[in-house]
């Protein structure tokens, strides 16, 4: 006899047939996400000899300009792109460096490459669609980060230690499933995240008591919150799936909604528009140019730029200063707090590299709610939104959520092998995934 196709039955089938094909992907995505949550803390612990510094009492730090000279003298052929100055005086500074460009040979090399290179596929607007992303990817690969002792100027080591490489591997697995073509990998994980949103909605609908008239009976709600430890294995597994699904609902739904922002441009655009934010085009944030680009002017010192930023943003903060790559670029300074409850939200200002004039100031507190959410979408997804406190909550939620695909598949497998009508009645409302 065919079961009556009720609304609840339709929701159940949606939950089942969306969950089963995605179960394996969701398990690995949740598991890798759980491992990655405390990547920074674990890496800093393993690399504490590089990350932390011991100095004599009363020792003075070298200036950023002095450190720049010392580091570039040691790392021949490289120039400083950015410097991260930690909030704590016992932590090493991080110098981000890129290969020095040979301006004399560059035009000839580019011309030779253009003459020898095969014709490139053009996009709809007659532009090379792969050149931009590929060039940016190459720049990221060539960029190197080093721990530097700010008191001695000594380069302590490369930031890419074995522990850091391990978590880079975990991140690549989480985002792209280690697929070389990141577009394909992001499409798979992004789609799985979107389907997870549907699973969360349908799962919560099935979590509610089946009949609306039963909602007034308190004892019928209890089964959604507790796990009967003295029940049969099948019932225990079902209660576990239902209870964990409820307790992790908020966190997993937030992760599922924010995950595709990093995978799909169209999703990011829609996500931004839904929050009343006009999506920023790629490269648009770097369009600001110096207003005093002349050969007769000399660039200001890094210390001067830091002093100017200190006038705008006061307090003991973690600072990242990005130096201009071109003669007409601007200096960008970002400042943020660190701590157990600290948000990664950063204030930012742009400074003319010749005149030290503040060209733009962005205070996070002055952004709209929508702008704040869009800006911190990645931090919301990874659990960094409220510092270590929220990371702990995310770790617990993600760890338990990793079990949902497993318990769901076990429920589905048990339903496939049921042999009696009694089991059909008892398990009619069991959730599949």
N, C-alpha and C positions, 0 to 999 in steps of 0.2 A: 504494500500500500504506500502510495506517495504521500509525503508529508505536505501539509497545507503551507503554501508559500505566504507566510505572514511577514510583516515589516521586520520583526525581530529575526526571522529566518533569513531574510535578505541580508541584513546586517551581519549575521553570523557567517553566511557564505562569502561575503566580501572580506571579512576578517580572515577567513580560512584561506581563500584562494589568492589573496594578496600576500599573506604571511608565509605560506609554504614555499613559494618560489624564492622569496627574499630571505628566508631563514638563515642560510649559510652566509650570505653577504652581511646581514645585520649582526650575526654573531661575531664575525671578524672585525667589522667596523666598531662595534661596541667594545670588544676586547682590546683592540689597538688603542682606542680612545681612552680606555681606563689606564692602560700602561703609560700613555703619554701625558696624563694630567700633571704629574709631578716631575716632568722632565727637567725643568730648570733646577729645582731643589736637589734632585738626585745627582745631576751633573755637577753642580757646585760642590756637593759633598765628596764625590769621587775625585774631583779635580781641585780640592781645597788647597793643595800646595801651589797651584797656579792662580786660583781665584782670590785667595786671601794673602795679605802681606803683613809681615812683622817689621816694625820700625822702632828705632830708639825714641824714647820720650822727648818731645820737643823738636823732632825732625821736621823740616819744612819740605813741602812739595816743590818740584820744579814747575815752571810755568808751562802751559799747554804748547806755547811756541818752542820752548827749549826741548820738550819731549818730542815734538814733531821732527825737529832737526835730528835728534839722536836716533829715533826709530827709523827715519828714512835713510840715515847713514848706514844703519845696520841692514836694512832691507833694501838693498840696491835695486834700482829699476822699478821701484814702487813709490807711489805718492799717497798721502793721507786723504781719504775721502770723508771720513767722519770719526769723531771721538765720542765715546760714551763715558761720562764721568759719574760714578756711582754716588749715591747719597751717603754711604758709609766711608769713613777714612781708612778702613782696614781692607777695602776691596780694591782689586787691580782695575786700572782703566782698560778699556777696550778700544784699540785702534783698528778701524776698517780701512784697508788699503787696496788700491787698484793699480794695475800696471801703468807705468808712465808711458804716455804717448809720444812717439817720435814725430814731431810736427813737420820736420823737414822731409822725411821719407813717406809720410802718410799719403799725401796727394798722389805721388807716383805709384805707391802700392795700390791705392784705390783704383787708379786708372788701369793698371795692369790687371787687377782682379776683374774689372768691368769688361775688359777686352777678351779675357780668357774664359769668363764665366758663361755658361749656357743661358739662353733666354729664360726668364722667370715667369711663372704663371701669374697672371694679373687678376685682380679682383674685379668686382663690378664697377669700381670707380677708376679702373686703370692703374691701380696701385698694387705693389707687391704686398700680399697679405701676410706672408710668412717672415718678411724681413724684419719688421718691428719686433714681434715676440721673440724671434730667434736671436736678434741682436741683444735684447734685454736679458735673455737666458744666458748668453755667452758672457755678458758683463757680470751677472751674478756668480757664474762659475769661476771667473777670474778674480773676483773679490776675495780677499783674505782678511781674517780677523785675528788679532793678537792681543794677549794679555800683557800689559805693561805696568811695571812698578813706577808710580808717579813720583817717588822719592829719589830713585836712582836713574830712572830712564831705561832700565834694563828690560828687554823683551823676554818675558817669562815663558812664553810658548804659544803655540797655535790654539785658538779656541776650539778648533775641530779635533778634539781628543777622541779616543775610542768610545767613551761614554756618550759624548755629543753625537758621534756618528751613529751609534746605536739608536738614539732617539730620532735622529734624522731618518733612519731606516723605518722606524715605527710610524713617523709622520707620513712618509711617502707611501707606506702601506695603507695607512688610514685614508689618505686623500685619493690615491691613484691605484691602489692594489698592486703597486710595483710594476704597473704597465708602462712601458717606455713612452707610448703615446699618451700624454697626460690628458688630452681631450677625451679619449676613450675611457680612461680610468675615472676621470671626474664625472663623466656621464653616467657611469655605472653606480658610483657611490652617491652621486647627487640624486639619481632616480630612486635609489634605495632609501635615501633620507626623506624624499617627498612621499614615498609610499609608507614610510614609517609614520608620517603625520596621519595618513588615512587609518593605519592600524591603531594608532593611539585614540582616534575619535571613535572608531567602531568598537574598540576594546572597552572604552569607558561606557559606551551605550550598552554593551552586554554586561558590564559590571553592575549596572543598576538592576534592581529586582525586575523580573520579567513583566509583571503586571502592575500598572499604575496604582490600582486600588490596594496593592500590597505595600506601597511606599509608606503607609501610616504605621505599619507593623515594624517595630524597632528590631525585633529578633531576626527579621529577614535581611537586614543590612549588615548584621554582625559577620556573616559568612564572607563578606567582601573584605574584611579587615584582618581576619585571623586565619591561621592555618591549623587544622585539626591534626595533631601529632599522633593520635591514637587511631586514625582512620586508615583505610586501605591505601596501598601505594598509589593507586590510580587517583583516589580522592585527594591524597596528600599533595600529589603533583599538581592537580587542578587548583587546589586552594593556594598553593605556592605561586602559581602563575597569576592567579587573580589578584592576590594580595600585593605581590611585587609590582604588578602592572599599575595598581592604584597608587602605591606609595612613591613610585618613581615617575608617575604620569607628568607632573609639571616639568621636572628637569629634562626628561627625555623629549618631551614635546618642544621645549625651547631649543634643545640641541638639534632636533630634526628640522625645525623651522629655519634656524640660522645656518645649518650646514651647507645647503645648496647655494648660499650667497657666495661661497668661495669656489663653487664649481660651475655655475652657469651665469653668464653675463645677463641673459634675459631675466633670470630669476632675481639677480641683484638689482636690476633696474626696476622690476615690479615691486620688489621688497621696499626699495627706497621711495617709490612713488606712493605706495600704500601708506607710508609714514609721512607723506607730505614733503619729501625731499627730492630735489631735482638731481638725478644721477650725474656725477662728475665724469667727464670723458677721460679716457686714458691719456696721461701726460698733461692734462689740464692743470694739475696742481704745480707743475714745474714750468709753467709758461711765464711766470714773473721774471723780469729782467732788470738788471741794474740801470738806474736812471743816469748814471755818470760813467758810462763806458768810454773812457778816453785813454790813450796811451800815456798821457802826461801824469795820470794819477797812480798812486801806489796803494795796493790793497792793505786794509787795516790788519792789525794783529788778531790772533785768535783770542787773546786775553781781552782786547778791546771789545770784541763781539760778545764775549762772556759777561763782561762788565755791563754792557748795554742791556743784555738780557736780564741781568740781576736787578737792574733798575725797574724793569717792567714786571718781572715775576720774582717776588721776594720769598724767602724761606729756604730751608734746607731740602733740596730736591735733587732727584737724579736728572742729569742733563745730557742731552745728545746734541752735538753740534755737527751739522753737515756742511762741508766746505764746497764752494762752487766748482764745478768741473770746467766751466768755460770762463772767458774774460768778462762776459756780460751776465753771468749768473749771480745769484744772491746767496747769502749765508742763512741757513735755517737752523733755528735752535728750538728744541723741544724739551719741556720740563714736566716731570711727573713724580708722584710720590711712591714710596715702597713701604710695605708693612703688612701686618696680618690682615687688616681690613682695608688696605689701600686699593683703590681702583687704578687700572692702567691708563685712565684718561689723561691726556697730555695737553698742556697749553703750548702754543706755538707762535713764534714770531719770525719774520723775515727781515734781514738787515742788508742794506746796500754794502757791498764788499769794499767800496772805496771811501764812502762818506760816513759810514756807521749810522746812517739814517734808518730809523725803523719804518719799513715799508708796509708791513701788515702785522696785525696782532690778532690771534685767534684764541679766545679764552673758552675753554670747554664749558664752563658754567653758564656762559651766555648763549650757548646753542639751544635750539628747541629740543623738546623731548625726542622728536623723530630724528633729528640730526645726531643726537647723542647715541641713540640705538644703532643707527647706521654706522656711525664712527666706531662703535665698540662691538659690532656684530661678531667679529672673530673672538674677542675677549668673552663675549656672552656665550659663544659656542664652546670655548675651551674651559670655561669656569674661572677665568681670571678676573671677572667683573668686580668681585669684592675681595680680591687678594687671596691669601691662603685660606681664609675662612670659607669662601665659596668653592675653592678647589677641593676641600675636604668633602663638602656636600656633593659635588659633582662626581668625585671618585667613588663614593659609596653608592650613589644612584646608578652610575654607569656600570659598576661592578655587578650590582644586582640585575640591572637591565640585560647584561650579557647572558643571563640564564633564561630570559624570556623566549628566545628562539628555540632553546633546548626543551624547555618544559612544554612549549606550544607544539613542537613536533611530536613529543611523547604523547600528548593528548590526542593529536590527530591519528597517530599510529594505533593508539588504543581503541579509538572509535572505528577504525578500519577492521579491527579484529574482534569486535564484539559479537557474541554468539547468541545472546538471549534477549528476549523482549524486555526483560527486567532492566538490563543494562541500557537498552534504548531509552526507557523512560527516565532512569536515573541520570543519564548523561546528556539528555536532550539539550540542556542549556550550557554545557561545557564549552568554553571558548577554545578555538582551535590554535591560534598563534598569538 
